[in-house]
Structures are given as structure tokens and as C-alpha cells.
């Protein structure tokens, strides 16, 4: 899987969230470097699960929409006369 590139703004927001989580839930203050390290670690180790789930969800929606389109096409089909 290709590594996901985050914008600087996205990375800063995620780092802020990780730091806030550690502070609120674990009573520990971690620095930006540690938070970035955790983000990179989780991205490498479990990111594929979330990515694949997103693809699966998208495929399910696509399949449902294609089935709906096929039904709509059948509805407008005209009878053939011999």
C-alpha cells in the first residue's frame, strides 16, 4: 500500500488530537515528535484495515447504485412488437 501523505495542516491537527487524548485519557503529556511517531506507527500497522474497510464500503454503495440503475433501465424498456 502506498504511504498516505498528509498536508502539514492535517498532520498538525492529528498531532493535536493525539496529544489531547493522551492528556485527557491517560494523564500523560507527550510531545509533538512522540505524537507524530504514534501516528506513523498506527498508519503503518493498522491503516490498511481502515483503508480496506473504506474500499469495501465504497464498493458496496457502488454495487447498490448499479443495481438501482439496472432496475431503472428495465422500467423504461419498451416492449418489442413482432
C-alpha positions in Angstrom: 0.0 0.0 0.0 1.3 3.4 -0.9 2.0 5.6 2.1 -0.6 8.3 2.7 0.8 11.8 2.5 -0.9 14.3 4.9 -0.7 18.0 4.5 1.1 20.0 7.2 -2.3 21.3 8.5 -3.8 17.8 8.6 -0.7 16.4 10.5 -0.8 19.3 13.0 -4.5 18.7 13.7 -4.0 15.0 14.2 -0.9 15.6 16.4 -3.0 18.0 18.5 -5.8 15.4 18.8 -3.3 12.6 19.9 -1.7 14.9 22.4 -5.1 15.9 23.8 -6.2 12.2 24.0 -3.1 11.2 25.9 -3.5 14.1 28.3 -7.2 13.6 28.9 -7.5 9.8 28.9 -4.1 8.7 30.2 -2.9 11.7 32.2 0.3 11.9 30.2 1.7 14.8 28.3 3.5 13.8 25.1 5.4 16.0 22.7 4.7 16.6 19.0 7.5 14.2 18.0 6.1 11.3 20.0 2.6 12.0 18.7 3.9 12.0 15.1 5.7 8.7 15.8 2.5 7.1 17.1 0.5 8.4 14.1 3.1 7.0 11.7 3.2 3.7 13.6 -0.6 3.3 13.6 -0.8 4.3 10.0 1.7 1.6 9.0 0.4 -1.1 11.3 -3.4 -0.7 11.1 -4.1 1.9 8.4 -4.6 -0.8 5.8 -7.6 -2.2 7.8 -9.3 1.1 7.8 -8.4 1.8 4.2 -9.7 -1.6 3.1 -12.9 -1.1 5.1 -13.4 2.2 3.3 -12.9 0.5 -0.1 -15.4 -2.3 0.9 -18.0 0.3 1.9 -17.5 2.2 -1.3 -17.8 -0.9 -3.4 -21.0 -1.9 -1.6 -22.5 1.5 -2.3 -21.4 1.4 -5.9 -22.9 -2.1 -6.3 -26.2 -1.0 -4.8 -26.3 2.1 -7.1 -25.6 -0.1 -10.2 -28.4 -2.4 -9.2 -30.7 0.6 -8.9 -29.6 1.9 -12.3 -30.3 -1.5 -13.9 -33.7 -1.6 -12.4 -34.5 1.9 -13.6 -33.3 0.9 -17.1 -35.6 -2.1 -17.1 -38.5 0.2 -16.1 -38.1 2.3 -19.2 -37.6 -0.6 -21.6 -40.1 -0.6 -24.4 -42.0 -3.7 -25.5 -40.9 -5.1 -28.8 -43.5 -5.9 -31.5 -43.1 -8.7 -33.9 
